[in-house]
Amino acid sequence: MVMFKKGIFAFLSLILLVSSFGNAVLASNSTGINSEKEKFDISGEEIDWDQVEWYETPIENERKDFNDSEELNLDKFEFISIEEAEAIQKEYGIEVINEDQLSDFQPLWWHIIGRVVWVGGSYVVKVGTRIFTKQAPEKATAALRSFTPTNISIGSGRTVALQNSSMNHVLTNHHPLYWTGATGKTTFHYNLAINDVRARIISIVNANRSTIISGNGYATINVSIDGQMYRLVVSNYRINTFYPY
């Protein structure tokens, strides 16, 4: 009996150790988000998940309202060379693995994406054990006041534009801190800062330059970063949308 109790204690200790490691990984990825949490009121709280009614719906993350023929004033865009894109990728420690390069077995990582659930008569975003309610569009607009549109070089005289409107779309549809109520969406983890989102977009574009050029500026790119799958859609050499799945 004594040996049995010791075995149970050791097993529970192992579970606590693994759980602590997972929390540490999430915490290390939260760079830059604390200031956003302090600046904005986050409508997140613990709830009784036994009372949750899940809203089951096919995920519709594709953006249909994108205008890829809009005239752009590239003089107001920050130009990012291939070398600068590689430096950003290195700075953020981003390794991009394209879908066709993934092995059959993928390790379990401590990343959680958000989904829409129906709670108490309204839709909310659930990320792990936290919920986030619908935010006013002005919240994302305010968060992007210092955001500079980016023009990413992909070689052969071509660039891919990351417009302010595209980043606004990504935040209001796919980030729980700025979500404005759209259903049928997946969202990033709330610890992902705006600069982290931008760095991922730049890194994916840089790693798929030839794919975008061969598609004449159009591409749907599925990649894995830190064990999480992402999809980046490029339309007419412009970022259309970006989200986890």
Residue, then its C-alpha position, 0 to 999 in steps of 0.5 A: m500500500v505504501m509503495f502504491k501511494k508513493g507511485i501515485f504521488a510520483f505520477l501526480s508530481l510528473i503531471l504538475l511538472v509538465s503543466s508548469f512547463g506548458n505555462a512557461v512556454l506560453a509565457s515566453n511567447s507573450t512579449g509585447i502583449n502586456s502593454e496591450k493588456e494594460k491599454f485595453d480592457i480585456s473582457g475575459e473571465e473564467i466560466d462554468w464550461d458545463q453550462v456552455e452550448w457549443y456553436e458548431t459551424p464550418i470554419e469560414n476564414e476566407r476573406k471575400d471582401f478584399n479589393d486587390s485592385e485598389e491603388l496603393n501609395l507605396d511611398k507610405f509603405e515601409f520597404i522590407s528587403i529580403e535580407e531585412a525579412e530574414a533578420i526579422q525572422k531570426e529576431y523573432g525565432i520563427e521557423v517556417i515549415n511548409e505543409d508539404q515539408l511536414s513529417d507524418f508525425q507532429p509533436l504536441w505543442w502548448h499552443i491553443i487557438g480560439r473558437v467561437v462558442w455560444v454562451g448566455g445568449s451571445y457569441v464569444v471567443k473561447v481560448g483555453t479556459r478564457i472567454f473574450t467578448k465582442q469588441a468595438p471596431e475602434k479598438a483595433t483601429a486605435a491599436l494600429r495607429s502606430f502601424t506602418p504598412t509594409n512592402i515586402s521584397i520577394g525578388s525579381g522586382r516584385t513585392v508583397a504589400l501588407q496594408n493597414s486594412s489587411m492587418n485590421h481585418v486579421l485583428t478584428n476577425h482572428h485575434p481575441l483581443y480585437w474580435t468584433g463578433a464574426t462567427g465561423k472564425t479561428t483566432f490566435h492565442y491572446n498572448l500573440a502581439i501585433n508585432d508577432v503577427r506581422a513578423r509571422i506574415i513577413s517570415i512566411v512571405n519570405a520563405n515562399r517568394s518563388t511560390i508567390i511569383s510563380g502564381n503571378g501574385y496569388a497563393t494560399i500558403n499553409v505552414s507550421i510555426d512552432g507546431q501551429m498551422y497557419r494559412l496566409v492568402v496572397s491576392n495580386y501581390r497583397i496580403n489578403t488574410f492570415y489566420p491559424y487553423 
